[in-house]
Amino acid sequence: MNTNREKPAAPQGGTVIITGGNAGLGFEAAKKIAADSGGWHIVIASRSMQRMEPAVQTLIRETGSRHITAMTLDLASLDSVRRFADRFASAGLPPLRAIICNAGSNFAQETRATDDGVEATFGVNHLGHFLLVRLLLGQLEEGGQVLVVSSDTHDPSAKTGMPAPRYEHPEIMADPAASDRQLAQLSPAQRGSVRYTTSKLCNLYFAYELDRRLRRAGRAVIVTAFNPGMMPGKGSALSRNFPPILRFAWNYVMPALRLFNSAVRSTKQSGGDLAELLLKHLPVEHSGTYWDGPRAIPSSDESYEEPRAKELWNWSSARTGLPAEL
Ligand SMILES: NC(=O)c1ccc[n+]([C@@H]2O[C@H](COP(=O)([O-])OP(=O)(O)OC[C@H]3O[C@@H](n4cnc5c(N)ncnc54)[C@H](OP(=O)(O)O)[C@@H]3O)[C@@H](O)[C@H]2O)c1
């Protein structure tokens, strides 16, 4: 019997990769982790060195930590994800102790495709992260963590104002034309919103299936999923693809909702909660849990449908050229 999972898991420091760590939620989480005394090395990973370098400088200036590196990663390109994993392996950084799958996009105006021809919401929010984590798992230390940023918008009972997700076979979700046909009765904006909430449901299928497979493989890795709540305001650029009127409301009107609704938060508040989830080094028995800010809660009933999680895992493995087994 493999006893790795029974070892207490509370390593200090090591490297944490934060996708999308140069802006929004990821940046605020990076700030709190950099200020922690645990000695973390932070790799922020997103598309543009031009946007990441000033973010790294700000983090160094504001936290006093010098252990912050930027590495380019475009989750809309499977080749870019593979190159990132190779570069990371040879970068000579401290041992990999955590991956925070935070980057995300919401294409509200039109259907877009990744470099690999995959519908872009599904491609960036799910498939790119799937490949990234799979490629890095071999380097992730025992006692390490994978944190997956999902959203309460995956759950219609949370009444977030976003449409319910519509999970289809991954072959349909990933094919821009097939997905358009499936959602033909909706306006382009509604289609974008359904794809977004569906991708956040896929984040949960991925997190829970990853947890089950790591358990079966005897690995002591803690997988958690996180809901930051709605974070309107200029702190989050998630509205960058919204029509101008909605972008205005997001930046200047909706932040006032924080006064009345605890599900509406700032990137600073939720970035702090996300960092805390990493820094509290949950025991491995708590792997596979979903966190609403600082509290563990159940996610939607639909998110626990194991056959779907398995289907998505197997399809994603085949699409990225990996074996399904860990
Ligand atoms: N904002 C909300 O109200 C809200 C609510 C619930 C959940 N969430 C989730 O929270 C996470 C962070 O959202 P946020 O509000 O902080 O968004 P944001 O301000 O738009 O930041 C997104 C980050 O992801 C990066 N990114 C986007 N596309 C990428 C790609 N193809 N490859 C690599 N990096 C990419 C961006 O970097 P560059 O553009 O510089 O490359 C940026 O650093 C997302 O997963 C989102 O779904 C947000």
The ligand as an SDF file (V2000), in Angstrom:
LIG
                    3D

 48 52  0  0  0  0  0  0  0  0999 V2000
  -14.1020   39.0340  -12.1520 N   0  0  0  0  0  0  0  0  0  0  0  0
  -15.0960   38.3490  -11.6140 C   0  0  0  0  0  0  0  0  0  0  0  0
  -16.1450   38.8890  -11.2390 O   0  0  0  0  0  0  0  0  0  0  0  0
  -14.9780   36.8520  -11.4530 C   0  0  0  0  0  0  0  0  0  0  0  0
  -16.0170   36.1540  -10.8240 C   0  0  0  0  0  0  0  0  0  0  0  0
  -15.9030   34.7680  -10.6580 C   0  0  0  0  0  0  0  0  0  0  0  0
  -14.7690   34.1190  -11.1160 C   0  0  0  0  0  0  0  0  0  0  0  0
  -13.7840   34.8280  -11.7240 N   0  0  0  0  0  0  0  0  0  0  0  0
  -12.6170   34.0940  -12.2020 C   0  0  0  0  0  0  0  0  0  0  0  0
  -11.4540   34.6400  -11.6070 O   0  0  0  0  0  0  0  0  0  0  0  0
  -10.3380   34.4670  -12.4900 C   0  0  0  0  0  0  0  0  0  0  0  0
   -9.5950   35.7750  -12.6260 C   0  0  0  0  0  0  0  0  0  0  0  0
  -10.4940   36.7680  -13.1080 O   0  0  0  0  0  0  0  0  0  0  0  0
  -10.1390   38.3120  -13.0670 P   0  0  0  0  0  0  0  0  0  0  0  0
  -11.3970   39.0250  -12.7870 O   0  0  0  0  0  0  0  0  0  0  0  0
   -8.9490   38.5490  -12.2350 O   0  0  0  0  0  0  0  0  0  0  0  0
   -9.7920   38.5340  -14.6100 O   0  0  0  0  0  0  0  0  0  0  0  0
   -8.8190   39.5920  -15.3080 P   0  0  0  0  0  0  0  0  0  0  0  0
   -8.6890   40.8360  -14.4840 O   0  0  0  0  0  0  0  0  0  0  0  0
   -9.3360   39.7010  -16.6990 O   0  0  0  0  0  0  0  0  0  0  0  0
   -7.4250   38.8550  -15.3210 O   0  0  0  0  0  0  0  0  0  0  0  0
   -7.2820   37.6950  -16.0750 C   0  0  0  0  0  0  0  0  0  0  0  0
   -5.8300   37.2770  -16.1140 C   0  0  0  0  0  0  0  0  0  0  0  0
   -5.7630   36.1480  -16.9850 O   0  0  0  0  0  0  0  0  0  0  0  0
   -4.7620   36.3970  -17.9690 C   0  0  0  0  0  0  0  0  0  0  0  0
   -5.1260   35.7290  -19.2120 N   0  0  0  0  0  0  0  0  0  0  0  0
   -6.2210   35.9490  -19.9810 C   0  0  0  0  0  0  0  0  0  0  0  0
   -6.1920   35.1470  -21.0600 N   0  0  0  0  0  0  0  0  0  0  0  0
   -5.0640   34.4080  -20.9660 C   0  0  0  0  0  0  0  0  0  0  0  0
   -4.4640   33.4270  -21.7890 C   0  0  0  0  0  0  0  0  0  0  0  0
   -5.0010   33.0690  -22.9520 N   0  0  0  0  0  0  0  0  0  0  0  0
   -3.3080   32.8740  -21.3780 N   0  0  0  0  0  0  0  0  0  0  0  0
   -2.7200   33.2520  -20.2210 C   0  0  0  0  0  0  0  0  0  0  0  0
   -3.2300   34.1910  -19.4070 N   0  0  0  0  0  0  0  0  0  0  0  0
   -4.3840   34.7710  -19.7930 C   0  0  0  0  0  0  0  0  0  0  0  0
   -4.7160   37.8980  -18.1070 C   0  0  0  0  0  0  0  0  0  0  0  0
   -3.4400   38.3000  -18.5490 O   0  0  0  0  0  0  0  0  0  0  0  0
   -3.1230   39.0310  -19.9330 P   0  0  0  0  0  0  0  0  0  0  0  0
   -4.4290   39.4940  -20.5130 O   0  0  0  0  0  0  0  0  0  0  0  0
   -2.2060   40.1410  -19.5570 O   0  0  0  0  0  0  0  0  0  0  0  0
   -2.4580   37.9520  -20.7220 O   0  0  0  0  0  0  0  0  0  0  0  0
   -4.9200   38.3490  -16.6820 C   0  0  0  0  0  0  0  0  0  0  0  0
   -3.7100   38.3140  -15.9850 O   0  0  0  0  0  0  0  0  0  0  0  0
  -10.9160   33.9180  -13.7950 C   0  0  0  0  0  0  0  0  0  0  0  0
  -10.7350   32.5240  -13.8280 O   0  0  0  0  0  0  0  0  0  0  0  0
  -12.3990   34.2460  -13.6960 C   0  0  0  0  0  0  0  0  0  0  0  0
  -13.1910   33.3330  -14.4160 O   0  0  0  0  0  0  0  0  0  0  0  0
  -13.8490   36.1760  -11.8900 C   0  0  0  0  0  0  0  0  0  0  0  0
  1  2  1  0
  2  3  2  0
  2  4  1  0
  4  5  1  0
  4 48  2  0
  5  6  2  0
  6  7  1  0
  7  8  2  0
  8  9  1  0
  8 48  1  0
  9 10  1  0
  9 46  1  0
 10 11  1  0
 11 12  1  0
 11 44  1  0
 12 13  1  0
 13 14  1  0
 14 15  2  0
 14 16  1  0
 14 17  1  0
 17 18  1  0
 18 19  2  0
 18 20  1  0
 18 21  1  0
 21 22  1  0
 22 23  1  0
 23 24  1  0
 23 42  1  0
 24 25  1  0
 25 26  1  0
 25 36  1  0
 26 27  1  0
 26 35  1  0
 27 28  2  0
 28 29  1  0
 29 30  1  0
 29 35  2  0
 30 31  1  0
 30 32  2  0
 32 33  1  0
 33 34  2  0
 34 35  1  0
 36 37  1  0
 36 42  1  0
 37 38  1  0
 38 39  2  0
 38 40  1  0
 38 41  1  0
 42 43  1  0
 44 45  1  0
 44 46  1  0
 46 47  1  0
M  CHG  2   8   1  16  -1
M  END
$$$$
